[in-house]
Amino acid sequence: MTFIEKMKDFSPMLSEIGFVPIVPDESNSGEICDKDINEYKRKVSRDHFNKIADKNTHAILVVNESKNGEDNYIGANTFAEIALAFYFEKKMNLFPSTE
């Protein structure tokens, strides 16, 4: 994930104001061999989507960073998260790029 570190940067700020942030877990991604990386990414995505769908999850936060010269980039995984949140009637907060 391109912006995983940015997501981790937001976690303490969200915790301070009473939220329990959930960031996709890619802690062991460096240990995955090339032939298994696609299955690993599918598992991480499924796990994260299950957390979004959970009844205790009330909202998602999307931070739109710039990527490849495109301001406020939303990639495929982020779009899927937004669609899932919409389907399960979760609140959505989108923050535009600060760059």
N, C-alpha and C positions, 0 to 999 in steps of 0.2 A: 504494500500500500504506500503510495507516494506521500500521503500526508499523515501517516500514523504518529509521527513525533508531534505535529501540530495538535492532533487530537489529545495526545497525552498532556500537552501544555495546558489545555483547557480544563482538564480533570480537577486539579486542585482548586481552581476558581469556582467551578460548579459545586464542589464539595463544601466550600466555605459558605455558600449561600443556601445550603440544605439539600442539594440534589445528590443522587448516587449515580455518578457517570458510569457508563458502560462503553468501553473502547474495545474494538476487535482484538482478540488475543493472537498476536503473531510472535510470541516470545521465543518459540523454537524454530522459526522459519529458516534460520541459517543452517539447521541440522538436516533439512530435507534435501534429498538428492533430486537432480533435474527430472528424472523419470516419474517422480512422485509428487512434483510441485502442483500440478493441476488438481489432483485429488485433495491435497492439503488445502489449497485455496477454496475448493468447494466445501470442505468440512468447516473451515473457519467462517465462511459466509453463512452456511446453514446454522451454525452455532449462534452467530451474531443475529441473524434473522429471527431465530427462536427467542432471543432476548428482547428484540423489538416487539414481537407478538405477545410476549408475556403480559398477563393482566396487571402486573405491578409496574410495568413501564408506561409512563404517562405522556412522554414526548420524545422527540429526537431533535438534535441540534446538528445543523449542516453549516460548516464553515466553508464558504466558497473561495478558495484560493485560486490564484492564476496558475495556469499550466500550459506549456507550449504556446505562450503568447496570447492565450485566451483568458480574459478576465472572468471571474466568477464561474470557473469551470465546474461542471457536474458530470462526473464519469458514470459508467454503467452501474457500478456497485452502489454509488450514492443515489442514483436514480431509482434503483431497486429498493433501497431503504426508504426513500420518500414514498414510493408506491405502496410498500408494505405498511408504512405508518398511516397512509391515507386509508387503506383498506380496513385496518383495525381501529380507525378513528382516533389516532393519537394526535396530539398537538405537534406542530412542526415549527421550528424556529430556524430561519436561514439568515446567516450573517454574511454580508458581502465581503469580498476581499479587501484587505486593508493596505494592499500594495499600491 
